[in-house]
Amino acid sequence: MENLQLAVSGLANGCIYGLIALGFVLIYKATEQVNFAQGDLMMLGAFIALALGNDSHIGAPFWVACAGAVLAMAALGWSLERVVLRPILGQPQIAAMILTIALGFVLRFVAGAIWGHDPLALETPIAGANFSLGGLILGADEIAAIVVTLLLTGLLFAFFSRTRLGVAMQASSQNQLAAYYMGIPVKRVHGLTWALAGATAAVAGILFASKGSIDPGTGFLGIKAFAAAVIGGFGSLPGALAGGLIVGLIEPFASRYISAGYAQIAPYAVMILVLVVRPHGIFAQVSAKKV
Amino acid sequence: MTLLEVRDATVRFGGLTALEGVSCAVERGEIFAIVGPNGAGKSTLFNLISRFYQPASGDVRFEGESILARSPSDIAALGIARTFQNIELFERSTVLQNLLIGRHTRRRASLPSQIVFAPSVRREEIAHRGAVERIIDFLDLQPHREQTIAGLPYGVRKVVEIGRALAIEPRLILLDEPASGLSVEETGDMRFWIDDIRTRLGVTVLMVEHNMSLVSAVSDRVMVLAEGRVIALGTPAEVRTDRRVVEAYLGSETPAR
């Protein structure tokens, strides 16, 4: 029973890692850029929801605050692509990488300047609610994280495999020049991808903030999610979720059965192990380029 | 009737003039070839027509309308498709998926209806798949349908790229060196396909090609470029005997002593 309890909390955390990892994969799939600010976008999404919804701030109804945060982050993601990423389109990948790392710093400092560096809690209607199932105690926040993540992943998966825009996003990532001549407005597609990644980050942020407090450093969770994306095989949406769940599950068990200190490094140890055994990740889609 | 018209086009890259005052008109249903020595401006002209380059002066008109304000992602919807000298395919996708992306501009269904795969989307998808399968039959690509591009031989990729361009259902197809890198046998097949694209599919063909026997065999008219200018335009037979063409290819005649 104790193991089951650990598994539930691990899954709930893993879902949030998975959602951030989805953001990584979305942008990578469509633009072949790695957005290291994805974790910080999540943090910002959480803060925007908090600023809109908490009674000490604007005090809008919770659902309005959530919708507002998702829309605001979609708009921010779109603008970031437009203003920051587009000018370096066509430059080596390392340029975009460094740019997004810097972007992460900026977002963290901006959040710190607006909301301070002390931990804040998001007020949610489900805070503190618990369900007991057999001997198992399920937090409403944990259930919400799991359900919302599964729905969103399913929706994104359908979007990429079934819709014209989703297929266009995949096409642009494989060959921009060819995509143009298929009638795909590649730059606009990149902007929409970033908007989608921003919206996903906001959802992850709200779910994370429902489970505990947030501060500007919350964005460092992105590093763990990056490990999750790598474990799942960068470029695969189900892989990102699976990688997130693996990382989420490892943590509570490592801290229970090994030690809390080792639990911190466990996700990265697994990432290294996966990279050694299956260099393209568990759900690998990329094949080695021929030369 | 004129389908594509280039009027007095000049393209410069910095101080270099790649095209100077080039004019030509491609008639509907014609196979029109552009030939010339390396650096003559053939690819520049191609990239000008496919809206990759902007001219310093002049105009490009498709079906009577200027397309200079259009971007590369607009021309598929206008009815212009192109292939590339170095083959630009979606490497990690299958032949079928590559051809299906060619249908992008023809898809009409709304985003929500696509996500739930509504009956209207289903009907549309069946139609698109049918169109793509006809192209696969037309180009004999059945054995490679489900294969990933990255694993295909060069000659097959070349054909797949033409198939993808045809999936757009263009009125004009621009072929950039369709026979380069092909074996003698594959070049023979290419000749029949180019002819069939015009005769059976009714698509006007504008191509850049170095292989003169292919050009002579399929083209209605040939335009010869040298150093960015048109030096000859006419039937393959007329062009072959043109004094300036011979000079451009073989160097000017030195008087015999």
Interface residues (C-beta under 8 A of the other chain):
Chain A: L155 A158 F159 R162 T163 R164 L165 V167 A168 Q170 A171 Q174 N175 L177 A178 A179 Y180 Y181 M182 G183 I184 P185 V186 Q285 V286 S287 K289 K290
Chain B: S50 S71 P72 S73 D74 I75 A76 A77 A81 R82 F84 E88 L89 F90 E91 R92 S93 L100 I101 G102 H104 T105 R107 A109 L111 Q114 I115 F117 T148 A150 R164 I168
